[in-house]
Amino acid sequence: MIEQLTVFLENTEGRLSALCRSLADAGIDMSALTIAEVADYGVVRIICSDPERAVDVLDEKGFRAMDTRVLAIEVPNKPGGLADLLETLGKLGVNIEYGYCFSIDSNRAVDVLKVSDPQAAAKAVQDAGYKLFTLDELV
Amino acid sequence: MDTQQDILTMPHEQLEALQLEGVKKTVVACYENVAFYRESFDAAGFDPYAVESLDDLSKAPFVTKQDLRDNYPFGMFAVPRSEVKEIHMSSGTTGVATVGGYTDHDLRIWGDCFARGIRFAQGGVDDVCHICYGYGLFTGGLGAHYGSLAAGCTTIPISAGNTERQIRVLREMGSTILCCTPSYAMHIADTAIEMGIDPATEFSLRAGIHGAEPFSNNFRADLERKLNYKVLDVYGLTETMGPGVAIECWEQDGLHLAEDHFFAEIIDPETGERVPDGEWGELVLTSIDREASPVVRYRTRDITRFLPGTCKCGRTHKRIDRLHGRTDDMLIVRGVNVFPSQIEDVMKTFEEASSWYQLELTTKGSLDVVTLKVEVNPGFDFDQMSAIQNLQRQIKAALKTALSVGVEVKVVEPKSIPRSEGKAKRIIDLREGAN
């Protein structure tokens, strides 16, 4: 399990850029960033170094930020990598709230998944033969 | 030092006898010295020389803020200008200002009235009283100032603004009593926390005497936690004196009216008739011993009620409930009457929502559109989009139930609702034809 940085942003000009600049100024290194949005606001989810410090930095800058536990699961970087994982999770009864994926080299990809019971899900996917990344391996 | 304990615990019948004497003098002085009252009493057929009981006063006509404005600047004075030693004025943001004049005697009773709040907090010569209401024509600053002097405190007349300096002085001078608006007290607390100072341990506050704007019990609890002190609500208005007309005692169970200086009635704002004790209505005040600017049946537009029973503190002066809005703060939205206090009541039921919210009224086509912007509290788990949507939906439903008006709810980022150094701005009316 890793800590993901989650930030609430109003859908106004310059907020995403202010967010990224604040993290840059604090020397926080990002490995992945994804945005979910509706008309008025968005939720930005970020994999980065030192997420706890990132929350403090952003709080001070007037952002509403929090950290969230997610699973970062290693899958082979080839067709069917994600599909296999999802089928396994389906069989295990693990319910996914949201997720996003990125590749780290030509052989490996990372599937970041938010599940309702991360503790139990972590154990179940590891028992099924999958490897979980630590934050240090990703940033 | 005179603690006025005898006056504050006087049997109520005795107090009423004192009130009757005062009211009789006031109506006669107004009739004989103020052209406006002479005309309005005559027009209403009210004989100021025939008042035999406090009930007889209900035959007198009301005086309104507009009447005071119409007689700007000195038309309502009941003494020669040379006896008026100080002038205060309401802000006048909604029209011509109203003027209050004070003789030496009036200034002394004002100080005594405000000092009661400090005495209710067991305050006196051992206290340092930090006053950051604005000084000037606004009655907040000098009213608290005279009260602090009357109670014997060391007075710090720092006025409003320059919050970092306020924080330094509060910390370094060990102020024990804080007088300002509740929203400014919150701003001081939050700014101190941002500066890395914990006001709960690094300040020495015991009591805050906060008024000039309504605040909820949640807001009070927040303040008391952050500043580690006890908050007393103070009520007053420039038109009848300034802060000190009524103040909460240490029981925090209603505000004791200064009944030795004011005779209060609560009326139905529609019919003008007195309502039974315990029922909500508009507060109407008559001066008992004000010399320069006495009022007879001044309609305050403030909604409150008399609290039944006696206070645990043992003082006999009647209590009014904390204000429940103003008759002229009422908004008419798509034909429906909406009181800001109703919105406050709804918002305080949501733990996730902070006390920073604002209602924005706009026009779309010919329809009023109401949008409530709210900042969420730090503990709120918004990681899933649905969490924010659910909160917005729940607030919207609760507002719809309470107000019978549809309100769009938007969660906004921290600090995006403006923090004011004076009154909190809860309502922004951008409707065409508004104001």
Interface residues (C-beta under 8 A of the other chain):
Chain A: T6 F8 L9 E10 R15 A36 V38 D40 Y41 V43 R45 D59 E60 G62 F63 R64 M66 T68 E97 Y98 K114
Chain B: E194 E375 V376 P378 F380 D381 F382 D383 Q384 M385 I388 Q389 K410 V411 V412 E413 P414 K415 S416
